[in-house]
């Protein structure tokens, strides 16, 4: 499921889900909105780490850190794993960006599920 979610996110990130998005760095600026959508799908907790650019949000699910947007950074992250929440992560996005990313990710996940189901039936 983690792989399917990551693939769906990569297909869904756009200028509509973050104003910092670019073709060269599609994960840029997607951390807050992504952590919210991932929590919707996989549950878990939202954590944050202070970076030069500001707060970086990610998820912890069943005790495992899952940072779906770490690829936006060229250097390793020194994770601080500071407890956070939806309200703080939401300050990094807005309703239009959140709604856009959530609907696109759900669409891609549904398509992946259809493909998996049809492969199973054949």
N, C-alpha and C positions, 0 to 999 in steps of 0.2 A: 504493500500500500504506500509506503514511504516513497518508493521510486515513482509510482504513478502520480503521487501528489507533486513531487519535484518536476516531473515532466509536464504536468498540467500547468504548474506555475510558470515554467519557462516559456510555454506556449502562450500564456495569458498576460505576462507583463507587457506593459505598453505605456505610452505617454498619457493614456487615460487613467492608469493606475498609479503613476508617479510623474510629477513634472521633471524629475531628474533623469528619467529613462532616456537611454540612447541605444542605437543599434550596437555600438561598440561595448556598452555596459548595460544590458537590459535589467540587471538586478539592482542597479543604482537607485537609491531612494525608496526601495520597495520594502524595507524591513518592517516598518510599523504595520502597514496594510497586510503584508504577508503573514506576520505573526498572528493577526486577528483571524484571517481566513484559515490558516492552519489549525488554530485552536477550534474553530467551528467544525472542522472536519475530523481532526484527530484527538481533540481534547487537550489535556495537559495544562501547563502553566506558561505564562509569558515572563521572560527574564530580560534584563537589559545590561549593557556594558557601556561605560563612558569611553568614547573615542574622541580624537581631535575634531571630527566633524559633528559631534554631538552624541546623543544616545543612540545605541544600536540595539534593536529588539530582535528576539528570537524565541524559540520554544524549548521547553523541557517536557518530554513525554515519557512516562514510565521511567523516570530517572535518567533518561538519555537526552543530552543536549542535541537539538536539531536546529541548525542555523541554515535555513534554505536560501539565504541571501548573502552568505559569506563570500561568494565569488565576486561580489562587487569591489572587494578590497584587494589590493596588490600585495599586502603583507599579512602575516599571521595576526590573529586577534588574541589578545591577552584577556580572556573572558573573566569577568568579575561575578557573573551569575547573580546579579542584584534582583531581588524579587520585584516584579512589576505587575501590571494588570491591564485590562482592556482599555480603561480610561486613559492611561498614560500612552499606550501604543496608538490609541485613536488620535492623540494630539499630533501625531506624525503624519496624519492622513486626513481625509474628509469623506463625507457620505458618498459622494459621486465616485471617488476612487475605490472605496471599499466595495460598493455595490457592483461596480464594473469588474473588479478582480474576482469577487466571489462568484458572479454569474459566469464569467469566462472559465474559471477553474472547474466549476460544477459541470459546465458543458463538456470540457475536455475529459473530465473523469467519467462522465456518462458514456462518452464515445469510446474511451479505453475499455470500459466495462463491457460494452457491446461487442467490441473486437475480441476480448478475452472469452466472452460467452460463445461467440460464433466459432472460435477456434476449438473450444471444448466440445461443441456439438459435432464437429466434423471428424 
